[in-house]
Each structure stands twice: as structure tokens, then as C-alpha cells.
Amino acid sequence: MLFPKKRIEIEEGDFYLTPEGYKCFTEQYHLKRGYCCESGCRHCPYGFNKKTNSKNNQ
């Protein structure tokens, strides 16, 4: 059974706009979310490497 994902309120510091105009989520946001989505996010605090498809468990 699939459960709906918890809605996370966006706060100041959760993202910034790139020069191209995209939202880039910060480490603060990822930690609030509480899990790794394995998309290779720029500020992933969970150590996921999209090239090797693995997490760096330090």
C-alpha cells in the first residue's frame, strides 16, 4: 500500500534560484524531508552519487 508523501512547508533557506531560473534545494531542505530521493541532488546530505548509483555511508 502506498502512502501519500508528507507535505513540507518551504521556508527561507530551503532553496535558491540558479542563474538559469531553476529552484535548487539546499541541504537544509533535504534534511527536513528526511530521506534521499536518489536523484543526484547538488546539495544531498545523504551522500548519494548518481554516477555510481550508491550512497557514501560515512
Secondary structure, DSSP 8 states (H G I E B T S, - for coil): -----------TTSEEE-TTS-EEE-HHHHHHHTS--SS--TT-TT-EETTTTEE---
